[in-house]
Amino acid sequence: MIGLIDYNMGNLRSVANAFDLLGEKIKIVNKADEVQQFDKIILPGVGAFKDAMECLHHEGMSDAIRAFASSGKPLLGICLGMQLLFESSTEFGETKGLGLIEGEIVKFDASRFDHKLKIPHMGWNELFIRQNSPLFKGMPEAFYLYFVHSFHAQCEAQYSIGESIYGYPFTSAVQKENVFGFQPHPEKSHSNGLKILKNFVEL
């Protein structure tokens, strides 16, 4: 069974609908003491990093998610959920994250942009595979996914499994052992996104 973390910071319905299309069972979990009962969990998220971490702490979810990750079972962060996997973010000041992947979340540097580019980065963009990952099984070397974000991850190359370009190259998919993250929204990315979620199911 896959658990979908509910901490009042994500569009759970769109993620649940994607798994319905795959014919897979998913259960929304909003109690920290229930997290460990699942085989896999997904951490979604839309909004500000600081608010999200406050919600996770308030619900007791931050420690539960760390414990789940340490168990070796698969964990997938999506969009803001991916950002929360990191050590910190500079959004609205320095805020500590879950610390599951070394690195930080920073705002796009608009000074490096072409004048036509705006923040947030919104719409379809390519993800280029930089390292093999079970979530890329059956995928081409580059494919389109749907993005909506103003901040992105900065991390060591060993954790960056996918890269995209918006003004400059940035990490758009990460993996550290059993912990995975995608900056774009697989659940909003039609067949390409569904393939990634299917691969996650099959881990």
C-alpha positions as CSV (number, residue, x, y, z in Angstrom):
1,M,0.0,0.0,0.0
2,I,1.2,3.5,-0.9
3,G,0.6,6.3,1.6
4,L,0.1,9.9,0.4
5,I,1.1,12.4,3.1
6,D,-1.5,15.0,4.0
7,Y,-0.1,18.0,5.8
8,N,-2.4,20.7,4.3
9,M,0.1,21.8,1.7
10,G,-0.7,19.8,-1.4
11,N,-3.2,19.0,-4.1
12,L,-3.8,15.4,-3.0
13,R,-6.6,14.8,-5.4
14,S,-4.5,15.1,-8.6
15,V,-1.9,12.7,-7.2
16,A,-4.7,10.2,-6.2
17,N,-6.3,10.5,-9.6
18,A,-3.1,9.6,-11.3
19,F,-2.8,6.4,-9.3
20,D,-6.4,5.7,-10.0
21,L,-5.5,5.8,-13.7
22,L,-2.8,3.3,-13.0
23,G,-5.2,1.0,-11.1
24,E,-3.1,1.3,-8.0
25,K,-4.3,1.7,-4.4
26,I,-3.2,4.8,-2.5
27,K,-4.3,6.0,0.9
28,I,-4.2,9.5,2.3
29,V,-2.4,9.5,5.6
30,N,-2.6,12.4,8.1
31,K,-1.4,10.8,11.3
32,A,2.3,10.4,12.0
33,D,1.9,7.1,13.8
34,E,0.4,5.6,10.6
35,V,3.3,6.4,8.3
36,Q,5.3,3.3,9.0
37,Q,2.6,0.9,8.1
38,F,3.0,1.7,4.4
39,D,5.2,0.1,1.8
40,K,5.9,3.4,0.1
41,I,5.0,7.0,0.8
42,I,4.7,10.1,-1.4
43,L,5.3,13.6,0.0
44,P,3.5,16.1,-2.3
45,G,3.4,19.9,-1.8
46,V,2.4,23.3,-3.2
47,G,3.3,26.5,-1.5
48,A,6.1,27.9,0.6
49,F,8.9,25.8,2.1
50,K,8.7,27.5,5.6
51,D,5.0,27.0,5.9
52,A,5.3,23.4,4.8
53,M,8.0,22.6,7.4
54,E,5.9,24.2,10.1
55,C,2.9,22.0,9.1
56,L,5.1,18.9,9.1
57,H,6.4,19.7,12.5
58,H,3.0,20.5,13.9
59,E,1.6,17.2,12.7
60,G,4.6,15.2,13.9
61,M,5.2,14.2,10.3
62,S,8.8,15.4,10.0
63,D,10.2,12.8,12.4
64,A,7.8,10.1,11.0
65,I,9.1,10.8,7.4
66,R,12.7,10.6,8.5
67,A,12.1,7.3,10.3
68,F,10.4,6.0,7.2
69,A,13.3,7.0,5.0
70,S,15.8,5.3,7.4
71,S,13.8,2.1,7.1
72,G,14.9,1.7,3.5
73,K,11.4,1.8,2.0
74,P,10.8,4.0,-1.1
75,L,9.9,7.7,-0.5
76,L,9.0,10.1,-3.3
77,G,8.8,13.8,-3.0
78,I,7.0,15.9,-5.6
79,C,7.5,19.6,-6.3
80,L,7.6,21.3,-2.9
81,G,7.7,17.8,-1.5
82,M,11.0,17.2,-3.3
83,Q,12.4,20.5,-1.9
84,L,11.5,19.5,1.6
85,L,13.8,16.5,1.3
86,F,16.9,18.8,1.4
87,E,18.8,20.4,4.3
88,S,17.5,23.9,3.9
89,S,15.8,26.6,1.8
90,T,16.5,30.3,1.4
91,E,12.8,31.0,0.8
92,F,11.6,33.7,3.3
93,G,14.9,33.4,5.2
94,E,16.9,30.3,6.0
95,T,14.6,27.3,7.0
96,K,15.8,23.8,7.8
97,G,14.3,20.9,5.8
98,L,14.1,17.2,6.4
99,G,17.8,16.8,5.8
100,L,17.4,13.5,3.8
101,I,19.5,14.8,0.9
102,E,22.5,17.1,1.2
103,G,22.0,20.4,-0.5
104,E,19.8,23.5,-0.4
105,I,16.8,25.1,-2.2
106,V,17.5,28.5,-3.8
107,K,15.5,30.9,-5.9
108,F,16.1,31.1,-9.7
109,D,18.8,33.7,-10.4
110,A,16.9,36.0,-12.8
111,S,20.1,37.9,-13.6
112,R,21.2,34.8,-15.6
113,F,17.9,34.8,-17.6
114,D,17.0,35.8,-21.1
115,H,14.6,38.8,-20.9
116,K,11.7,36.6,-22.0
117,L,12.0,34.3,-19.1
118,K,9.9,34.9,-15.9
119,I,9.7,33.5,-12.4
120,P,7.9,31.2,-11.6
121,H,9.1,28.6,-14.1
122,M,5.7,27.4,-15.3
123,G,4.7,25.0,-18.1
124,W,6.2,22.0,-20.0
125,N,9.9,21.6,-20.1
126,E,12.4,18.8,-20.8
127,L,14.0,16.6,-18.2
128,F,17.3,15.2,-19.3
129,I,18.4,11.9,-17.6
130,R,21.8,12.4,-16.0
131,Q,22.0,9.1,-14.1
132,N,20.3,5.8,-14.2
133,S,17.4,5.3,-11.8
134,P,14.7,2.7,-11.5
135,L,12.1,5.6,-11.9
136,F,13.5,6.1,-15.4
137,K,12.9,2.6,-16.5
138,G,11.6,2.6,-20.1
139,M,12.0,6.3,-20.5
140,P,13.9,8.1,-23.3
141,E,17.0,10.1,-22.5
142,A,14.9,13.3,-22.5
143,F,11.2,13.9,-22.1
144,Y,8.7,16.6,-21.2
145,L,7.1,17.1,-17.8
146,Y,5.0,19.9,-16.2
147,F,6.7,22.4,-13.9
148,V,5.5,25.1,-11.6
149,H,8.1,26.6,-9.2
150,S,10.3,29.6,-8.3
151,F,13.0,27.8,-6.3
152,H,15.2,24.8,-7.3
153,A,17.7,22.4,-5.7
154,Q,21.4,22.8,-5.5
155,C,23.1,19.6,-4.6
156,E,26.1,17.4,-5.3
157,A,26.1,15.7,-8.7
158,Q,25.9,12.3,-7.2
159,Y,22.3,13.0,-6.1
160,S,21.2,14.7,-9.3
161,I,19.6,12.1,-11.6
162,G,17.7,14.5,-13.8
163,E,18.4,18.0,-15.1
164,S,16.3,20.7,-16.9
165,I,17.1,24.1,-18.3
166,Y,15.4,27.4,-17.5
167,G,17.8,30.3,-18.0
168,Y,20.5,27.8,-16.9
169,P,20.7,24.1,-16.1
170,F,19.2,23.1,-12.7
171,T,18.6,19.8,-10.9
172,S,15.0,18.6,-11.6
173,A,15.1,15.0,-10.2
174,V,17.1,13.5,-7.4
175,Q,17.8,10.2,-5.7
176,K,19.7,9.2,-2.6
177,E,19.3,5.5,-2.1
178,N,15.6,4.9,-1.4
179,V,14.7,8.6,-1.4
180,F,13.5,10.1,-4.7
181,G,12.4,13.5,-5.7
182,F,10.9,15.3,-8.8
183,Q,10.6,19.0,-9.1
184,P,8.0,18.7,-11.9
185,H,4.6,17.2,-11.3
186,P,4.4,13.6,-12.7
187,E,0.7,13.5,-11.8
188,K,0.1,16.4,-14.2
189,S,2.4,15.2,-17.0
190,H,0.2,12.7,-18.9
191,S,1.9,9.5,-20.1
192,N,5.4,10.5,-19.2
193,G,4.5,11.3,-15.6
194,L,2.3,8.2,-15.3
195,K,5.3,6.0,-16.4
196,I,7.4,7.5,-13.6
197,L,4.7,6.8,-11.0
198,K,4.2,3.3,-12.4
199,N,8.0,2.7,-12.0
200,F,7.7,4.0,-8.4
201,V,4.9,1.5,-7.7
202,E,7.1,-1.3,-9.1
203,L,10.1,-0.7,-6.8
